[in-house]
Amino acid sequence: MSYFDAASSLPLHPVARQALLAALDEGWADPGRPHREGRRARMLLDAARESAAEAVGCRPDELHFTPSGTHALHSGVAGALAGRRRVGRRLVVAAVEHSAVLHAAEAHERIGGSVRQVGVDRAGRVDPREFAEAVGAGSTGAGGAGATGGAEGAGAAAGGAAGLACLQSANHEVGTVQPVEEVADACAEAGVPLLVDAAQSLPWGPVPGSWSLLAGSAHKWGGPGGVGLLVVRKGTRFAPQGPVDERESGRAPGFENIPGIVAAAASLRAVRAEADAETARLRELTALIRARVPELVPDAEVVGDPERRLPHLVTFSCLYVDGEALLHALDAAGFSVSSGSSCTSSTLTPSHVLRAMGVLSEGNVRVSLPPGTEEADVERFLQRLPEAVASVRGRVPGVRADAGGAAGGGMTLGGGGGTGGAAGGEVTVDARGKRCPVPVIELAKVVGRLPEGGVVTVLADDEAAALDIPAWCEMTGNTFEGRDGESYRVRRVAGA
Amino acid sequence: MSYFDAASSLPLHPVARQALLAALDEGWADPGRPHREGRRARMLLDAARESAAEAVGCRPDELHFTPSGTHALHSGVAGALAGRRRVGRRLVVAAVEHSAVLHAAEAHERIGGSVRQVGVDRAGRVDPREFAEAVGAGSTGAGGAGATGGAEGAGAAAGGAAGLACLQSANHEVGTVQPVEEVADACAEAGVPLLVDAAQSLPWGPVPGSWSLLAGSAHKWGGPGGVGLLVVRKGTRFAPQGPVDERESGRAPGFENIPGIVAAAASLRAVRAEADAETARLRELTALIRARVPELVPDAEVVGDPERRLPHLVTFSCLYVDGEALLHALDAAGFSVSSGSSCTSSTLTPSHVLRAMGVLSEGNVRVSLPPGTEEADVERFLQRLPEAVASVRGRVPGVRADAGGAAGGGMTLGGGGGTGGAAGGEVTVDARGKRCPVPVIELAKVVGRLPEGGVVTVLADDEAAALDIPAWCEMTGNTFEGRDGESYRVRRVAGA
């Protein structure tokens, strides 16, 4: 069994386990009490705070332990926005932020604030100039020097400086590293605090630059569940929301989980000690996956920035594959991976990250290697993957065998097949009521049978089609001619 | 060393420790993922939920694990009030609720809601009729039958049914058990949900009655820190506040702390198995303390209901004693206890619980015995207590030896001393700028030297004086004649 879902959660690091056991005996009392058990608990808490602060690169009194990374993001966004309520109520976020940030943004909108999402390129990366412009940098400061970037830029800068900007250090689904340092500089110049969601990158190193707030989550670095951290740098205006509580400087209510905190701090220190060596090693293993998957699996696309990326994470999508079915096939083959595919999400919409990138969401697989993963494990994965994909492609639910005579065991859909039995230059495929990847599969079946320049109109009401049909065209070289409601037009290109 | 602060936090129960260790290996993955590690974590979470629900007396799908008891109370109050926003925006709470409830009430006021605090008797208990009336029970339903109770009652019932009522199952500072079942019936009849803070009583048994919401905290029953629970019974309107999150049915955002949850559930089951035997045993030990403290310590008062009380908790106050100094003296003598005294609180105001009860807050000590406490430990405590109190009484900071010639090593203040050197029938003591217990000590010094009917005017700006001067009069038999700003009038009663 190989666990390749480190970006979701890691097993407890052995050092964390030892620290936890010790702290269970010493750290159970209320650190707010003056008796000796309370003082002992307080000492453990203080020591953990110092250790974590050193790893993060901040002062101990700037670091607050929270019950989760999600809690840190929720309370960090709300507190920073409330602290600057009179300055600006616009929240700027990257479109590919973790859902915890996007949900905090929705909550901000519900109380009357505004939110500006900054898009990303096909690799999932924000343009630092566009981001800076959205924040309001350049509208004050050096007149006319920078900032005429994206099409939406000019309009967004209107309204003065933002209340808060949020940018992840690296993306959790595709591993792309964001230009945090540049953006932080621009934010600092504009006087806008930047909150960095560092959940995915914190195990690998501190976040450089002049950010104002930072959030992290211990179970991503081998610490236990139930521990997050929120850093609020001195000088950052911050007004905690919700009921008052005196614990963690008023920034995380409730009795402190000291054994968990102690274990989290110990684990962060331990993974950092191994970070350089593991970065080099895992980067090679993920490079191997990036290179080999497109060779091994027909109609697969590796997504995310090929260079500016997390060392341990690689994501790819496979055409004509139901993502959930592929996860199950890989699980049965002994590999635990994750997916941003629409078909596994409880909301039945495609991953907002893949959508913002404009890449295929079908048959999406995220491989995130835990420290210590061996090359042999990765080789075994690459060996079993093609078979898993083929098995799923062979049994996509809802594909009718009578839909046009195509397919069969070894499907080679979408490739350069002949013109087959299609009657004329214009065909309509009705895939309404069918979930991804069926619309694309039905599209692929008929395109191959059209003459060059022939047009397929796909009727589809699954929102994922809006992402997957254009992405399929981009991958296969056919032309996407546009969408009108539930109707998508695709023109065949010869040799595609 | 004897740890007598169980009501703050308990060491991890051995059963919880075992469960935690096992769950560290099995429960670290994301229970929302479909791979086998995720499914294994989900199974542990589901089993813990079933076990906890059985102990609480609810359905598993009504019980949500939260990061703390405080979090459960904050989100429970906010969610229940938001769910009934259109019905009623009045929140009714007992004046002696835990600060987490009172802080949630303040937050409700900040967003435009109203709060009605229902007072308690000198034992710390609410009158169920008065509480029901404040909730609005009786304003609908059986016309004119009940409800003419307290002085504030009639006015408070105006405005129809409340949005939510909160009543603790038992008080955390004095151990008084509240009439939850009666109040729950009245609330149910009025159609108002009742949220029960069961943090202190849950180790001893389920909360009976038709309550709608319930909160608890695992570290109070030998579970780990970082785990609380919120029960929302089916049919209770509930609208979670803050950013959306899909975990724990949307009622507790953030990655679940599954090892902690598993340990918490195991511990609750374990303490319940021992609850009957421990209840009987500890009840005798606390009865011993209740009976002996007033005999052993001059000018000490045991507070809280003598019968309707938690088995393991007893609280007393000692005149002329600085609470913090007494805690340190007891700590040095090997006993870890707690205090609701003004002098130990970071806010420098007396415990709101003692204030609501109208009892002395000076030199307050809460003894809460962990399961397994031996009679010999309690005997040792009773043996050392008088010496600890005497040592602190001998060195109260800020008492000037020149203030009137009284005192010395073995102070017998406030008792029936002679008329001493006081000049006339009216004396003013200026204790402004001095913190408790100094104002009462200076009062006691001069009263003894006045003739019967003589009056002392105490000038004091420490808010605790407003509680302690009347309480001192009640204890010593002198007459409290009233307060005018910072001026308090006390008349000497002969023999007092």
Interface residues (C-beta under 8 A of the other chain):
Chain A: M1 Y3 D5 S8 S9 L10 P11 L12 R17 L20 L21 L24 D25 W28 A29 D30 R33 P34 H35 R36 E37 G38 P67 S68 G69 T70 H71 H74 A78 A100 H103 A104 E106 A107 S217 H219 P224 G225 G226 V227 G228 G242 P243 V244 D245 E246 P253 G254 F255 E256 N257 I258 P259 G260 E324 L327 H328 D331 S336 V337 S338 T344 S346
Chain B: M1 Y3 D5 S8 S9 L10 P11 L12 R17 L20 L21 L24 D25 W28 A29 D30 R33 P34 H35 R36 E37 G38 P67 S68 G69 T70 H71 H74 A78 A100 H103 A104 E106 A107 S217 H219 P224 G225 G226 V227 G228 G242 P243 V244 D245 E246 P253 G254 F255 E256 N257 I258 P259 G260 E324 L327 H328 D331 S336 V337 S338 T344 S346
